Amino acid sequence: MSAVIQLRPSRTTTRLRIKRAAAPAEISLTTIQKRRILESFRKVEPALELVGQLFYLRLFRIDPSLRAQFDGPAELQVRKFAAAIKLAMISLKHDDGLGAVLKLLGARHRQLGIRGRHYRSMTQALIWTLEQSLEKSFTSETKDAWNAFLGQAMRKLSA
């Protein structure tokens, strides 16, 4: 992360202010990365509820403490998962896509006690779920694209 240091003189002291460079507003992926993500999503979309169930099973195995954060019926959580993934895929098709939505969702997650380490667990669980669901069609290039996307998304959620 880059920073700019500014010295501001005043009558009595010199104040040192550090301004952090603003994070990019949107998620930046190459056209090829976007295509790989969207193509792989299209393959799992017909079974998205099952994919969501598998995701949560894996997530709670990776980090059992998260189970308490996701209260309510499992069906509701799976529907929220499906809606979030669909929104993310739609946003990949638009330049002004996901940044603001992730910022708001991150604020909501912080209220629920979800922190950076939880996002790492979620990323691991989703990558594993995609590997299991797509098998051989989840190539290393597709995995790299998803990791790039999820890494940027998780940083925005944590910001």
C-alpha positions as CSV (number, residue, x, y, z in Angstrom):
1,M,0.0,0.0,0.0
2,S,1.4,3.4,-0.9
3,A,1.2,6.5,1.3
4,V,1.7,10.2,0.9
5,I,3.2,12.2,3.7
6,Q,2.1,15.8,4.0
7,L,3.6,18.5,6.3
8,R,1.2,21.2,7.2
9,P,2.7,24.2,9.0
10,S,0.6,25.8,11.7
11,R,1.4,28.7,14.1
12,T,2.7,26.5,16.9
13,T,3.6,23.1,15.4
14,T,4.2,21.3,12.2
15,R,1.6,18.5,11.8
16,L,2.5,15.3,10.0
17,R,-0.4,13.8,8.1
18,I,-0.2,10.5,6.3
19,K,-2.7,9.9,3.6
20,R,-3.2,6.4,2.4
21,A,-3.7,5.9,-1.3
22,A,-7.3,5.0,-2.1
23,A,-8.0,1.4,-3.0
24,P,-9.3,1.0,-6.5
25,A,-13.1,1.3,-6.5
26,E,-13.7,-1.8,-8.5
27,I,-12.3,-5.2,-8.9
28,S,-9.9,-5.4,-11.8
29,L,-9.7,-8.6,-13.7
30,T,-8.6,-9.4,-17.2
31,T,-11.1,-10.2,-19.9
32,I,-9.8,-13.8,-19.9
33,Q,-10.2,-14.1,-16.1
34,K,-13.7,-12.8,-16.2
35,R,-14.6,-15.2,-19.0
36,R,-13.2,-18.2,-17.1
37,I,-15.1,-17.2,-14.0
38,L,-18.4,-16.7,-15.9
39,E,-18.0,-20.0,-17.9
40,S,-17.3,-22.0,-14.7
41,F,-20.3,-20.3,-13.0
42,R,-22.6,-21.2,-15.8
43,K,-21.7,-24.9,-15.3
44,V,-22.6,-24.9,-11.6
45,E,-25.5,-22.5,-11.8
46,P,-28.2,-25.2,-12.5
47,A,-27.2,-26.8,-9.2
48,L,-26.5,-23.7,-7.3
49,E,-28.5,-24.7,-4.2
50,L,-26.6,-28.0,-3.9
51,V,-23.3,-26.0,-4.5
52,G,-24.4,-23.7,-1.7
53,Q,-25.0,-26.6,0.7
54,L,-21.6,-28.0,-0.1
55,F,-20.0,-24.6,0.4
56,Y,-21.5,-24.3,3.9
57,L,-20.6,-27.9,4.9
58,R,-17.0,-27.2,3.9
59,L,-16.9,-23.7,5.5
60,F,-18.1,-25.0,8.8
61,R,-15.6,-27.9,8.7
62,I,-12.8,-25.3,8.0
63,D,-13.9,-22.9,10.7
64,P,-16.6,-24.3,13.1
65,S,-16.8,-20.9,14.8
66,L,-18.5,-19.4,11.8
67,R,-21.6,-21.6,12.3
68,A,-22.8,-19.2,15.0
69,Q,-22.4,-16.2,12.6
70,F,-24.8,-17.8,10.1
71,D,-27.9,-18.3,12.2
72,G,-31.3,-19.1,10.8
73,P,-32.4,-21.9,8.6
74,A,-29.8,-23.5,6.3
75,E,-32.1,-23.0,3.3
76,L,-32.1,-19.3,3.9
77,Q,-28.3,-19.2,4.0
78,V,-28.1,-21.2,0.8
79,R,-30.5,-18.8,-0.9
80,K,-28.4,-15.8,0.3
81,F,-25.3,-17.6,-1.0
82,A,-26.9,-18.2,-4.4
83,A,-28.0,-14.5,-4.6
84,A,-24.6,-13.2,-3.7
85,I,-22.8,-15.4,-6.3
86,K,-25.4,-14.4,-9.0
87,L,-24.9,-10.7,-8.1
88,A,-21.1,-11.1,-8.3
89,M,-21.4,-12.8,-11.7
90,I,-23.7,-10.1,-13.1
91,S,-21.3,-7.4,-11.8
92,L,-18.4,-8.9,-13.7
93,K,-20.2,-7.9,-16.9
94,H,-20.4,-4.2,-15.9
95,D,-17.6,-1.7,-15.3
96,D,-19.2,-0.1,-12.3
97,G,-20.1,-3.5,-10.8
98,L,-19.4,-4.8,-7.4
99,G,-17.3,-2.3,-5.3
100,A,-20.1,-0.4,-3.6
101,V,-22.1,-3.5,-3.0
102,L,-19.1,-5.3,-1.4
103,K,-18.4,-2.2,0.8
104,L,-22.0,-2.3,2.2
105,L,-22.0,-6.1,2.6
106,G,-18.7,-5.8,4.4
107,A,-20.1,-3.3,6.8
108,R,-23.1,-5.7,7.5
109,H,-20.7,-8.6,8.0
110,R,-18.6,-6.5,10.5
111,Q,-21.8,-6.0,12.5
112,L,-22.2,-9.7,12.6
113,G,-18.6,-10.2,13.8
114,I,-17.1,-11.5,10.6
115,R,-13.5,-10.6,10.2
116,G,-10.6,-11.0,7.7
117,R,-9.7,-14.5,8.8
118,H,-13.3,-15.6,8.2
119,Y,-13.1,-14.3,4.6
120,R,-10.0,-16.5,4.1
121,S,-12.0,-19.5,5.3
122,M,-14.8,-18.6,2.9
123,T,-12.4,-18.3,0.0
124,Q,-10.9,-21.7,0.8
125,A,-14.4,-23.2,1.1
126,L,-15.6,-21.8,-2.2
127,I,-12.5,-22.8,-4.1
128,W,-12.8,-26.3,-2.7
129,T,-16.5,-26.4,-3.6
130,L,-15.8,-25.3,-7.1
131,E,-13.1,-28.0,-7.5
132,Q,-15.5,-30.7,-6.3
133,S,-18.4,-29.4,-8.4
134,L,-16.5,-28.8,-11.6
135,E,-13.9,-31.6,-11.4
136,K,-11.6,-31.6,-14.4
137,S,-13.2,-28.5,-15.9
138,F,-11.9,-26.5,-13.0
139,T,-8.5,-25.9,-14.5
140,S,-5.5,-24.2,-12.8
141,E,-6.2,-21.1,-15.0
142,T,-9.8,-21.1,-13.8
143,K,-8.8,-21.5,-10.2
144,D,-6.3,-18.7,-10.6
145,A,-9.0,-16.4,-12.0
146,W,-11.4,-17.3,-9.1
147,N,-8.6,-16.7,-6.6
148,A,-7.8,-13.3,-8.1
149,F,-11.5,-12.4,-8.0
150,L,-12.1,-13.7,-4.5
151,G,-8.9,-12.1,-3.1
152,Q,-10.0,-8.7,-4.4
153,A,-13.6,-9.2,-3.2
154,M,-12.5,-10.2,0.2
155,R,-10.2,-7.2,0.6
156,K,-13.2,-4.9,-0.3
157,L,-15.4,-6.7,2.2
158,S,-12.7,-6.3,4.9
159,A,-12.1,-2.6,4.1
